[in-house]
C-alpha cells in the first residue's frame, strides 16, 4: 500500500507522485544477472563526471576500507569548466589518533587511484575533525552540499 500524498506538502507531493499513481522515490537501481534489483544510490547523490555516472555510495564503500578513514562523504561540486558536470569531492573524518599528515593524505589518494575508476577519484579532498550527522548517525550530505555552495 502506498500513500497518495504528503500531508500539507503540495510541492513535495508533485515531485514524488505522478498522475498515473507512480511514486518516484529518487532511488537508483540496477538489475543483476539473476534479475534482482539492487539499490545503488539516490539520484540526488549521483554525480555526473565527464559524462560518466558516479555513484557516491559505491565510492564511499570502497574508500571507507582505507584503514585511516572513519567516515567519508562523496558529494558533487559544480565544474566551472563544464556546465552540467561535477567534480568529485571527498569529505573525510580520519580515525581517532590518526593525524592529518601529508603521508596519510597521500596514502588515501593512492588508495583511491588504485581502487576506483579514474573519473571516480576525488579531485577535492576535504579533511575534517568530524562530519555532520543526523540523530541516527547518518552523514548529513545536504549540509555539506549547502556548505559547498556558500564557499
N, C-alpha and C positions, 0 to 999 in steps of 0.2 A: 504494500500500500504506500502511495506517495502523496505527500501534501500537495495542495493546489497553489499555494501562495505563501509568502512570508507575511506575518501579521504586521500590518501598518508599515510595510516597506514596499511600495509600488515599484520603485526603481530596481531594487534587488529582485523582485518578482519578475519584472520584464526581462532582465538579463538572464535569469535562470530557467524560467518556464516558457516554452514556446506555445503557439496557438494550437498545435497538434497534441499537446499534453506531454511532450518530452521534457525531461529535466536535464539541463546542461550543467553537469557537476564541475567542469573545469579540470577533470582528471584526464591524463594522457595514458593510454594503454596500448599494449602490443599483444598479439596472439603468438603463443609459442607453437612449436611443431606438433603438439598434441591438441591444439585448438583451445587451450586455456588462455584466458585473458589475464595479463599481469599489468597492474597499475604501476607505471614507471615514474610519473611526476605529475605536477599540476601545471596547467597551461600558463598560469601567471609566473611560475618558477622556471619554465623552459626558456632557454636563451637561443637567439639566432646569431651565429658567429660565422661570418663569411659564407652565408648560405647554408650552413650546417645547423642542425638542431642539437643543442647541448642540453641534456637532462641534468639538472642540478643534483638530483638525488643520486644519480649514477656517479658523478664526480665526487660527491660527498662520501658515498660508501667506500670508494677507493682511497680517497685522501685520509679518511679517519683511521685507516690501517697503519699510517705512519706512527711510529712509536712515541713521537713527541707531541702529537696533536690530541688535545682533549675534546674540543668542539670546533666545528668548521661550518660555515655557511657559504654557499656559492650563489652569487647574485649577478645580474647583468647591469652593466653601465653603458649608457648610450655611446656609440662610437662616433666621435665628431667627424671622422673622415668618411664614414659610410652611413648615411641616413638610413634608419630602419634596422641597422645591425648593432650588435652589442659587443662589449669587451667583457671577458670573464674576470670577476673579482672574487678573491678568496678572503674571507674574514675569519681569522684564526685565533683560537684561545689555546695556548700551549698548556701541557700538563703541569700540575703543581711541581715546583722545583726545577723546571726547565727554563733556563734563561734565554732571552731573545737575542742570541748572538748571530753573527754573520754565518758561522758554521752551521747552526741549526737552520737558519733561513735557507741556506744553500742546499742543505740535506733535503729539506721539504720540496724545494723547487726541482731538484734532481729526481726525487721520487715521483713527482707529477709528470715530468718529461718521460720517465721510464714506463709509467703505468697508464698514461692517458693518451688519447689521440692528440695530435698537435693542436687542433682547434679547440680542444677541451682544456688545455693547460692555462691556468690563470695568468693574466698579464699584469694584474694588480694584486699585490699581496699586502693585506692589512692585518697586522698583529695587534691583539687587544688583551688587556688583563682579563676581561670577561665579556661574554656576549649577552645581549638582552634576551631574557627568557620569559615564556608565558608561565602562568601559575602551575601548569603541569610539566614544565621543564623543556618545552619545545623552543627552538630558536625563533625569535621574532624577526623574520626576514623583512616584513613590512617596515619595521622601524629602521632596519639597515638600508633598505631602498630609499626611504624618505630622507634619511640622513645623507645619503649619497647625492640626492637631488639638490640639497642645500649647500653642498661643498663647492 
